[in-house]
Amino acid sequence: MTYVTPHPSNTPGDFGRDLLSNLYYQRGTTLESASAQDAYHSLALTVRDRLVDRYIRTAAAHYQANPRFIYYLSAEYMLGKQLDQNLLYSGTADCARSALAGLGLSPAELDALDVEPGLGNGGLGRLAACLLDAMATLDIPAVGYGIRYDFGIFKQAFEDGAQVERPDDWTFYGNPWEFHASDDQQTVGFYGHTEPLDGVRKSWVPGEIVMGEPSHMLVPGYATSTVNIIRLWRARASRESFDLSRFGAGQYGEAVEEIVRSENISKVLYPDDSTELGRELRLKQQHFLVTCALRDIVRRFRLRNSDWDDFAGKVVIQLNDTHPVMAIAELMRMLVDEEGLEWDHAWSITRRVFAYTCHTLLPEALETWPVRLVQRLLPRHMEIIFLINHLFLREVSARYPGDDGKLRELSIIAEGDEQRVRMAHLAVVGSSAVNGVAELHSRLLAATTLHGFAELWPGRFHNVTNGVSPRRFVRLANPRLSELITERLGDDRWLSDLDRLGGLESAADDPEFQERWRQVKRLNRQDLADQALATTGVALDPDALCDVMIKRFHEYKRQLLRVLHVVVMHHRIRRGEVADVVPRSIVFGGKAAPGYYAAKRIMQLANTVAGMVNEDPAVSPYLKMIFLPDYNVSRAQLIIPAADLSEQISLAGKEASGTSNMKLALNGALTIGTLDGANVEIRDRVGAENFFLFGLDTAEVAAVREKGYRSRDFYERDEELREVVDTVARLEPQIADDLLNHDEYLTLADFRAYVDCQDRVARAWRDTAGWTRASILNTARSGFFSSDRTVRDYCRDIWHVTPVPVGE
Ligand SMILES: *Cc1c(COP(=O)(O)O)cnc(C)c1O
């Protein structure tokens, strides 16, 4: 069979012609009468068309090779804008620009209509996007699975300094980047009861059926032919759930209610990123995702294979945190109940298929579900989990005879007033590999949170340090720096081989190169200043040190410590102690979960302090502070290239890895940070002399707590701290009260070290050449933090897959 393979050519003439054709046939209009949305959608389709050929060839190559696939399951994705990405990855950015100019269309106006897919909250979702990007770039056969939420993230605005959440209706005008695939719909059951079959087999009779309807978006690799996909599932009411008798009886409203209830499953993502929520709808979402994904994986497996014994050779399912862990029980159910495999046979397949990435050490973020809820919603899965646990505990007893403490510690079921399912335990028991996301994190996981498991199965535990896409966070975010790097290195191969940045080391002391490096930073700060003025009305000085803290608001990340230092600078400048002060622009970005009041208070304080600083004529020549609302990937792309100083100041032992620390270092920001998460590895690589280290390390944190930490002692001993806390007490009394009486995250214990370290930052900034050198070296030595390296680590240590190149 021959395919008609349209190879859309990359000349402005052809691009323009295809755009007009899409305008005409897809939007039913002409250039003269096209709305801005018409023009944007036609542009998007014209760019998308240029990836389709590669996608078709990728699918054919994968079919041919019948390789082992990576199936990445994640409840969240933060993909960022697709237009800039796909223009770059299809190599059509220049010809699109000329074509648009020829048609009298403005690229900037059309880009403004490209919206970020709202499918995630923060770092976990962005990591998923960076890994998919790297897998495609490395020609790894992979599919990402997720939920196509209607509302996957809220829009943040401030009213009188307080966060208000607004719906982000990202699909309002339609999403030109996705393909619908209604033929691949899957059915998902909930509730109901089980009936015995033979042996351990049971039949589950669900009480409710919901349909999952997939669509996919293209995930192109950079400088390669591979285009993978991310498949997103939307809940639809099944035909059976139309209650015809009610329709007949004129109860239209009641009949439709059922439909609404079903479709609610993919309506919203709970906007919390790191505390456990325990809402029934969330468990429904999780089961919905894993069932749709598993059935799709099996459908794909059967295209070329038929023997279950080949399944684990062809399928790796990577679980991004515990949200998709119910897949372990669901696969067992499919294999045992539906396919009739023996339990042990099914278990050996299941265990080999799954791998689990843990993203936290915080006990409050470890997901558990009440047994009673699971029993009601997923009765068969609960039985299967009990059986998995029973057999697992037998293994534990054999290893630790008579040690009931061990059984309690490791059991998948937590006993107590109410029994709960520990999803992380199920994940470890049901996977062949478990990984943390930075060296320190992996070490602490094995030493504390999952200690018992690491003792039982040491070979199962790995570290895979996170990484970020250099395409997204250097090339697209920072075109000026990219151009300078390419010029110096002679070509742009560094974009898919980031260790080549090492070639910049020799330029670090070159005064001419330094000058150009500074010019890039200054122009980027000017861009940020322009945007900041437009959105906040505050005028930043493009020559001031740009000092940024961008991440979700969470107490452990200690945005509060950052604010305390701003208050210190404010006091000092007012008193005329400006010797150690250099002009700074303090930039904040980040959202707080809507119900996380402590974080929201800190946000309110930050906004109040910003107003205080900016409106004080004695202070504002030295200090400006902005809080850019609605932090997202696009805002990250604006802020990161402008940054000189990267604030990574979490309490040691709390941040699993962090990735904004990597993005910022790659863009030449120096880090001020604690020995936490990936900061440790950043410092090791860029060199201690190019990193501002302060604060307690994990051992010292433990020692401080051991001795009985009293934050008030620090307050009483340090006059400057006293003054700052007293100011906070006037602005937000509850925060000052918490600091003095609880201070869970040792903010006051680290205060003095932090402020003194910030004074070192100011002195270093005055040495322009020295600072620029350190900035260049941060970039030159951060190649390790490419998500390409992360994916290579997964391939080598966990997935055991090799690339499948796609021919030209
Ligand atoms: C990178 C990124 C994050 C993660 O930031 P951390 O500092 O690692 O917590 C969150 N949100 C967005 C939009 C990002 O790009």
PDBQT file of the ligand as one rigid body, heavy atoms in Angstrom, charges set to zero:
ROOT
HETATM    1  C1  LIG A 901       9.795  24.820  36.586  1.00  0.00    +0.000 C 
HETATM    2  C2  LIG A 901       8.434  25.207  36.983  1.00  0.00    +0.000 A 
HETATM    3  C3  LIG A 901       7.956  24.893  38.259  1.00  0.00    +0.000 A 
HETATM    4  C4  LIG A 901       8.796  24.184  39.303  1.00  0.00    +0.000 C 
HETATM    5  O1  LIG A 901       9.505  25.126  40.073  1.00  0.00    +0.000 OA
HETATM    6  P1  LIG A 901      10.304  24.670  41.402  1.00  0.00    +0.000 P 
HETATM    7  O2  LIG A 901      11.072  25.853  41.783  1.00  0.00    +0.000 OA
HETATM    8  O3  LIG A 901      11.148  23.536  41.005  1.00  0.00    +0.000 OA
HETATM    9  O4  LIG A 901       9.274  24.306  42.400  1.00  0.00    +0.000 OA
HETATM   10  C5  LIG A 901       6.676  25.280  38.599  1.00  0.00    +0.000 A 
HETATM   11  N1  LIG A 901       5.905  25.962  37.732  1.00  0.00    +0.000 NA
HETATM   12  C6  LIG A 901       6.340  26.295  36.490  1.00  0.00    +0.000 A 
HETATM   13  C7  LIG A 901       5.456  27.068  35.599  1.00  0.00    +0.000 C 
HETATM   14  C8  LIG A 901       7.614  25.926  36.078  1.00  0.00    +0.000 A 
HETATM   15  O5  LIG A 901       8.019  26.246  34.848  1.00  0.00    +0.000 OA
ENDROOT
TORSDOF 0
